Amino acid sequence: MANSQLSDPFGFLTIDKPAGMTSHAVVSTIRRHLKVKKVGHAGTLDPMATGVLVICLGHATRLSEYAMTSTKRYVARVRLGIVTDTYDAEGQVVSEVDASHICREDVERVLPNFTGELQQIPPIYSAIKKGGRKLYDLARAGETVELEPRAVTIHQLTLIEWDAPEFVLDVVCSAGTYIRSLAHDIGQLLGVGGYLIELTRTMSGSFQLADALQLDALVNDENWMQFLISPDVVVQQLPAVYLHEVDTDHVLHGRVPEHPAPVEDGLIRAYNSAGQFFALLQVKNAKLHPYKVFPYATDKG
C-alpha cells in the first residue's frame, strides 16, 4: 500500500471525474482541499466525459508517464446522422442526414475496420500541438491545419447496445486513441456521419472505475489518505530488487549501489529492507544507477 503515514503523500488516487469538469479543475480542487503541493493527473478526459481519472500525489507525479501509456477502456455512446465540428456533443452541428436506414448489423459489419493497429486522424479540437500551438487554439483562430494521422491500437471493439440512431461501444485501446475520432470515422464509413454523445473511461491500466472515488466525497473525508494507491502499481511490469540499508543510502544520495544487476539492461524497481518502493534504477554496464529516486518514500525514524 502507499506510504500514507508520511506528511507528504506518495501515491495515486482513482477519481470518477464528474461530467462538465475539466481534468485540470479536478486537480486544482484536490490540491486546494487536500492541501497537497504536488498534484497531477495521468491522462486527460474531455470535460463532457466521466470515469477514471488517475490522480498523482507527491513524487508519484514523476511516475505519471507510466500510467499515461497504459491501456484504456471506454464505454462510448454514438449518435448517427449528425456531424459536429468537435466530433462530440459540445460542438456545432455541421451536417445532418437521415440515418433511419442504418441497422445494428450495418454497424457490426464496419467495426472490424477499426480494430488492430490504425492510423487515426485526431479531431481538430484537441490539445495536440502543431508548431508549438494546440490544435484547438488554431481551430478557434480560424486557421486551416493539415491534420496528421497518429498510430493507435484498438484491441477490442464491441457493440453492446443498439437504440437507433444511437449505439454504445465497449472500447479497449492504446493510450492516445481519440474516441471522438472513432465515433466520427464509424459514421463516415456508414455514410451518414456520427458524433460522440457520452463517454465513460472504465479502466486506465490497473485503475478501475469500480474502485474510483467520488470527488465530493474525497475532498470532505478527513481520512482520505487511506485511499492512496501504492506508487509502484504503475511499474509492476519491471523487475525488482530489494536493497539493504547501505545500498539504499547510496541510491538516496545518487550513488551506485553494490547490489548486482539482476538483468542486462532496462529499468528496475528498488525497495528498501522494509519493503518500501523508493526508486527506479537503470542498468548500465552491469551496474545499477539511480534513475528516479523518491526520498520521501523512506522512513527516517
C-alpha positions as CSV (number, residue, x, y, z in Angstrom):
1,M,0.0,0.0,0.0
2,A,1.0,3.6,-0.3
3,N,3.2,5.2,2.5
4,S,0.2,7.2,3.9
5,Q,1.7,7.9,7.3
6,L,4.1,10.5,5.9
7,S,3.3,14.2,5.8
8,D,4.0,14.2,2.0
9,P,1.7,11.7,0.3
10,F,3.2,9.5,-2.3
11,G,0.8,7.5,-4.4
12,F,-2.2,7.6,-6.7
13,L,-6.0,8.2,-6.3
14,T,-8.6,7.0,-8.7
15,I,-11.3,9.6,-9.3
16,D,-14.6,9.2,-11.1
17,K,-14.5,12.5,-12.9
18,P,-17.8,14.3,-13.0
19,A,-19.3,15.4,-16.4
20,G,-18.7,19.1,-17.2
21,M,-15.5,19.4,-15.3
22,T,-12.0,19.6,-16.9
23,S,-9.3,17.3,-15.7
24,H,-7.3,20.4,-14.7
25,A,-10.2,21.6,-12.5
26,V,-10.2,18.2,-10.7
27,V,-6.5,18.6,-10.0
28,S,-7.0,22.1,-8.7
29,T,-9.9,21.1,-6.5
30,I,-7.8,18.3,-4.9
31,R,-4.8,20.5,-4.4
32,R,-6.9,23.2,-2.7
33,H,-9.0,21.0,-0.5
34,L,-6.4,18.3,0.5
35,K,-3.6,20.9,0.8
36,V,-1.1,18.9,-1.2
37,K,1.5,20.8,-3.2
38,K,2.3,18.3,-5.9
39,V,-0.8,17.1,-7.7
40,G,-1.2,16.0,-11.3
41,H,-3.2,13.6,-13.5
42,A,-2.2,10.8,-15.8
43,G,-4.3,11.3,-18.9
44,T,-6.8,14.0,-19.8
45,L,-10.5,13.3,-20.0
46,D,-12.6,15.7,-22.1
47,P,-15.0,17.9,-20.0
48,M,-18.1,16.0,-21.1
49,A,-16.5,12.6,-20.2
50,T,-16.8,10.8,-16.9
51,G,-14.9,7.9,-15.4
52,V,-11.4,7.0,-14.4
53,L,-9.1,10.0,-13.9
54,V,-5.8,8.9,-12.3
55,I,-4.5,11.5,-9.8
56,C,-0.8,11.6,-8.9
57,L,0.2,12.9,-5.5
58,G,3.7,14.0,-4.4
59,H,6.5,12.2,-6.1
60,A,4.0,10.0,-7.9
61,T,3.8,12.9,-10.4
62,R,7.2,11.7,-11.6
63,L,5.6,8.3,-12.4
64,S,2.7,9.7,-14.4
65,E,4.2,8.7,-17.7
66,Y,3.9,5.0,-16.9
67,A,0.2,5.5,-16.1
68,M,-0.4,7.6,-19.2
69,T,0.9,5.0,-21.6
70,S,-1.2,2.2,-20.2
71,T,-4.1,0.5,-22.0
72,K,-7.5,2.3,-21.6
73,R,-11.1,1.1,-21.7
74,Y,-14.2,3.2,-22.5
75,V,-17.9,2.9,-22.9
76,A,-19.0,5.3,-25.7
77,R,-22.4,6.3,-26.9
78,V,-22.6,7.4,-30.5
79,R,-25.4,9.1,-32.4
80,L,-25.6,8.6,-36.2
81,G,-26.8,11.1,-38.8
82,I,-25.2,14.2,-37.3
83,V,-21.6,15.5,-37.6
84,T,-20.2,18.2,-35.3
85,D,-17.0,20.2,-35.6
86,T,-15.6,18.8,-32.4
87,Y,-16.9,15.2,-33.1
88,D,-18.8,15.3,-29.8
89,A,-21.9,16.8,-28.3
90,E,-20.2,20.0,-27.3
91,G,-19.6,21.2,-30.9
92,Q,-21.6,22.9,-33.6
93,V,-23.6,20.8,-36.0
94,V,-22.0,20.9,-39.4
95,S,-24.3,18.4,-41.2
96,E,-27.4,16.3,-40.6
97,V,-28.9,13.5,-42.6
98,D,-31.5,10.8,-42.2
99,A,-29.9,7.7,-40.7
100,S,-33.1,5.6,-40.2
101,H,-32.0,3.0,-42.7
102,I,-28.9,2.0,-40.7
103,C,-29.4,-1.1,-38.6
104,R,-27.4,-2.9,-35.9
105,E,-26.0,-5.3,-38.5
106,D,-24.6,-2.4,-40.5
107,V,-22.7,-1.1,-37.5
108,E,-21.4,-4.6,-36.6
109,R,-20.2,-5.0,-40.2
110,V,-18.0,-2.0,-40.2
111,L,-16.5,-2.4,-36.7
112,P,-13.7,-4.8,-37.8
113,N,-12.3,-1.9,-39.9
114,F,-11.5,-0.1,-36.6
115,T,-9.6,-2.9,-34.7
116,G,-5.9,-3.6,-34.6
117,E,-3.2,-1.1,-35.5
118,L,-4.7,2.0,-37.1
119,Q,-3.6,5.4,-38.4
120,Q,-6.1,7.7,-36.7
121,I,-6.6,11.4,-37.5
122,P,-7.3,13.3,-34.3
123,P,-10.0,15.9,-34.0
124,I,-9.1,19.5,-34.9
125,Y,-10.4,20.5,-31.5
126,S,-7.8,18.7,-29.4
127,A,-4.8,19.5,-27.2
128,I,-2.3,18.0,-29.6
129,K,0.3,20.6,-30.5
130,K,1.4,21.6,-34.0
131,G,4.1,24.2,-34.4
132,G,4.1,24.7,-30.7
133,R,0.4,25.6,-30.6
134,K,-2.6,23.5,-29.5
135,L,-4.9,22.4,-32.3
136,Y,-8.0,23.8,-30.7
137,D,-6.3,27.2,-30.4
138,L,-5.6,27.1,-34.2
139,A,-9.2,26.0,-34.9
140,R,-10.7,28.8,-32.8
141,A,-8.5,31.3,-34.6
142,G,-9.9,30.0,-37.9
143,E,-6.6,28.7,-39.2
144,T,-6.5,25.8,-41.6
145,V,-4.5,22.9,-40.3
146,E,-3.4,19.8,-42.1
147,L,-4.0,17.0,-39.5
148,E,-1.5,14.2,-39.5
149,P,-2.6,10.6,-38.6
150,R,-1.2,9.0,-35.5
151,A,-0.6,5.4,-34.8
152,V,-3.1,3.9,-32.3
153,T,-4.2,0.4,-31.5
154,I,-7.8,-0.7,-30.7
155,H,-7.5,-4.1,-29.1
156,Q,-11.2,-4.7,-28.7
157,L,-14.3,-3.1,-30.1
158,T,-17.7,-4.4,-29.2
159,L,-21.3,-3.2,-29.9
160,I,-23.1,-3.6,-26.5
161,E,-26.3,-1.6,-27.1
162,W,-28.3,-0.6,-30.1
163,D,-31.1,2.0,-29.9
164,A,-31.4,3.6,-33.4
165,P,-30.0,6.1,-34.2
166,E,-27.7,5.6,-31.2
167,F,-25.4,2.7,-30.2
168,V,-23.0,2.0,-27.4
169,L,-19.5,0.6,-27.8
170,D,-17.1,-1.0,-25.4
171,V,-13.6,0.0,-26.5
172,V,-10.2,-1.3,-25.3
173,C,-7.4,0.7,-26.8
174,S,-3.9,2.2,-26.6
175,A,-3.2,5.5,-24.9
176,G,-3.6,8.4,-27.3
177,T,-6.7,6.9,-29.1
178,Y,-9.4,9.5,-29.6
179,I,-12.8,8.0,-29.1
180,R,-14.3,11.1,-30.7
181,S,-12.5,10.3,-33.9
182,L,-13.6,6.7,-33.7
183,A,-17.2,7.8,-33.5
184,H,-16.8,10.2,-36.4
185,D,-15.0,7.7,-38.6
186,I,-17.6,5.0,-38.0
187,G,-20.3,7.4,-39.0
188,Q,-18.3,8.4,-42.1
189,L,-17.9,4.8,-43.2
190,L,-21.6,4.2,-42.7
191,G,-22.2,7.2,-45.0
192,V,-24.4,9.1,-42.5
193,G,-21.9,10.7,-40.1
194,G,-21.9,10.4,-36.4
195,Y,-20.7,12.0,-33.2
196,L,-19.9,11.1,-29.6
197,I,-22.6,12.0,-27.1
198,E,-21.4,10.2,-24.0
199,L,-18.1,8.8,-22.8
200,T,-17.0,7.0,-19.7
201,R,-13.5,5.7,-19.1
202,T,-13.9,2.5,-17.2
203,M,-10.2,1.5,-17.0
204,S,-6.8,3.1,-17.2
205,G,-4.1,0.4,-16.8
206,S,-4.7,-1.2,-13.3
207,F,-7.0,1.6,-12.2
208,Q,-10.7,0.6,-12.4
209,L,-13.9,2.6,-12.4
210,A,-15.3,0.2,-9.8
211,D,-12.7,1.4,-7.3
212,A,-13.0,5.1,-8.2
213,L,-13.8,7.8,-5.6
214,Q,-16.4,10.5,-6.0
215,L,-14.6,13.9,-5.9
216,D,-17.0,15.5,-3.4
217,A,-16.7,12.6,-1.0
218,L,-12.9,12.6,-1.3
219,V,-12.3,16.2,-0.5
220,N,-14.6,16.1,2.5
221,D,-13.1,13.0,4.0
222,E,-10.5,13.7,6.8
223,N,-9.1,10.2,6.4
224,W,-8.6,10.5,2.6
225,M,-5.1,9.1,2.7
226,Q,-6.5,5.7,3.4
227,F,-7.4,5.6,-0.3
228,L,-3.9,6.2,-1.6
229,I,-2.8,3.5,-4.1
230,S,0.9,2.4,-3.9
231,P,3.0,4.3,-6.4
232,D,4.7,1.1,-7.7
233,V,1.4,-0.1,-9.2
234,V,2.3,1.6,-12.5
235,V,5.7,-0.1,-12.8
236,Q,4.8,-3.7,-11.9
237,Q,6.0,-4.8,-15.3
238,L,9.6,-4.0,-14.3
239,P,11.8,-6.5,-12.4
240,A,12.5,-5.6,-8.7
241,V,15.5,-5.6,-6.3
242,Y,15.5,-5.3,-2.5
243,L,18.4,-3.4,-1.1
244,H,20.0,-3.4,2.3
245,E,20.4,-0.2,4.3
246,V,23.8,0.7,3.0
247,D,22.8,0.3,-0.7
248,T,19.6,2.2,0.0
249,D,21.6,5.1,1.4
250,H,23.8,5.0,-1.7
251,V,20.9,5.3,-4.0
252,L,19.2,8.1,-1.9
253,H,22.4,10.1,-2.3
254,G,22.8,9.5,-6.0
255,R,25.5,6.8,-5.8
256,V,25.8,3.4,-7.4
257,P,24.8,0.5,-5.0
258,E,26.9,-2.6,-4.8
259,H,24.0,-4.9,-5.4
260,P,24.5,-6.8,-8.7
261,A,22.1,-6.0,-11.6
262,P,19.5,-8.8,-12.0
263,V,19.1,-8.1,-15.7
264,E,21.3,-6.9,-18.6
265,D,19.6,-3.7,-19.3
266,G,16.4,-1.6,-18.6
267,L,14.8,-0.2,-15.5
268,I,14.5,-1.9,-12.1
269,R,12.1,-1.2,-9.2
270,A,14.0,-0.7,-6.0
271,Y,12.7,-1.4,-2.5
272,N,14.4,-0.9,0.9
273,S,14.7,-3.5,3.6
274,A,11.3,-2.6,4.9
275,G,9.8,-3.4,1.6
276,Q,9.1,0.3,0.6
277,F,9.4,1.3,-3.0
278,F,11.8,4.2,-3.2
279,A,13.5,4.4,-6.6
280,L,13.7,3.3,-10.2
281,L,17.2,2.2,-11.2
282,Q,18.7,1.9,-14.6
283,V,21.2,-0.9,-15.6
284,K,24.4,0.5,-17.2
285,N,27.5,-1.6,-17.7
286,A,26.1,-4.3,-15.4
287,K,25.7,-1.8,-12.6
288,L,22.5,-0.3,-11.0
289,H,22.4,3.5,-11.4
290,P,19.8,5.8,-9.8
291,Y,17.2,6.9,-12.4
292,K,14.3,8.3,-10.4
293,V,14.7,8.5,-6.6
294,F,11.8,9.3,-4.2
295,P,13.4,10.3,-0.9
296,Y,10.2,11.0,0.9
297,A,9.2,7.3,0.4
298,T,11.6,6.0,3.1
299,D,11.1,6.3,6.8
300,K,13.9,8.2,8.7
301,G,12.9,7.2,12.1
